[in-house]
Each structure stands twice: as structure tokens, then as C-alpha cells.
Amino acid sequence: MELTVDEEHLGRSEALWRSSARQRELEAIELVRVQRMILVAPHPDDEVLGAAGLIQRALTDGIEIEVVAVTDGEGSHPASVASKHLDLANIRHWESRTALHRLGWDEPVITRLHLPDSGVTRHRKRLDESLSEIVRPGDLCVAPWRHDGHPDHDACGASARAVCREVGARMLGYLVWAWHWADPEGADIPWRHCRRLELERRASARKRWATEAFQSQTHPIGPDAADAAVLPAALMRRFWRSYEVYVDELTSA
Ligand SMILES: [Zn+2]
């Protein structure tokens, strides 16, 4: 699937999602007591866009959290990185830390794997090995849904699912790009296996504030066309909802 995102390709409107009965009718997520949550982020921002509500919930419940930053996200603006010697990897790492602080996490624990942005599929074996060392039996692993639609996201989701099965950990899949291409009333998303996490007003406001830390993605990083925002406001609106949706990955086919 080709994923095109720019001012002319803004995907399904948020209004369509908001009126979607499929989403409204989802059952509430059941969070059994876990000791540790492993949050797999293909790029530095996915953890917050997809799971900021769950992070806040884990912090409140005193659950240990570890973010696994799979790539450094250096590929969002390749032309600008080359022409302006922009250290996007470092910028995005600090944006992620800032966002996690804003969610109330004083000392975010982030393990960086430094796999190449847009090249996770090629390095799937290394990712499997790394996750196998990190994920322990009984953990809750939260990673992108394996059909989210971006190759790095799909590879992370598939890897996490395979490792969780082997290790005996629970896995929830979060959605980022699926909101862009999926049909709100169709069967693209496995609704039967989806659950909703409601965000209270304060949690919702914090999530929005946290997403505003990703300036290199939400705003142009320079005057040229290649510097354009990767996540314009029309897309960001999907992550400012008062709920999050997760796919229970180990019960879905
Ligand atoms: Zn991503």
C-alpha cells in the first residue's frame, strides 16, 4: 500500500471518524494488573500519538514503563537533512523526551535501537532479537498494529506480536496511519478485536500538549517544499480525540 500524506492527501476526515458507529460501540479496554509496559515506537512520536492515554494510565497505576525507540526517525525530511546538515535524529529524540515529560513522566526510560528509518523490514531479525531480550513473560507490550500501513510500523507490530507469543506477554496494537487510510465504517480495522480507552479531560489535554512537542513534524522545518510538515493539523486532530483504540493482537487472526 502506498501511503501519501501531504496537503492534498489528508485521508479520511476526522468528522467521518467522529461519527463512526464502529468506534462508538467498542467495548472498554480491560487493563489487568501488569508489572511492566513495553512501548514499541517505530519513530520518535508514535508512542505518544498512539498511546499517550495508556502511558498516563500506567504512570498513575505505578506500572514500570520502557519505551523502545526502534529508529531515530531521521528519514522524515531526507532532503533537508542532507542539505542543511540537520541532526534530526537528535532533535526528534528530545522532542519525544519532552512529550513524555508533559505526560507526567519525570525520567522517561528510552532504549534506542538506532535501526534505519524506513528500513525496519530489512532489519527484522535484529528487531526480533532485541525485543526478545527486552520483553519478559507477563509484560504488556504495546506496539503498532501490524497492518497500520507504514512499513516500519507493520514490521514493528509483526515483530512484537511474534515475540509476545513466544515469551508469553500480552500485546496491544495502537493505530497511527490506519486513521489516514482505513474506512471508518468498513472492515479494514478488525473492530471485533478493538477496545477503547477513554481519556478524561485532563489526560486528553495533556496528550494534546505532549503532541505539540513534535515541532519538527507538525511544522515546516524550513522554507522549501522538502521542509514541509509531515503531520499537518488535519492529521494531528486524529490524535486529539478523547479516547484511544487498541487492537488486542493476540486474539486477532
Ligand atoms: Zn511512525
Residues whose N, C-alpha, C, O or C-beta is under 5 A from the ligand:
A	BS01	ZN	P42 H43 D46
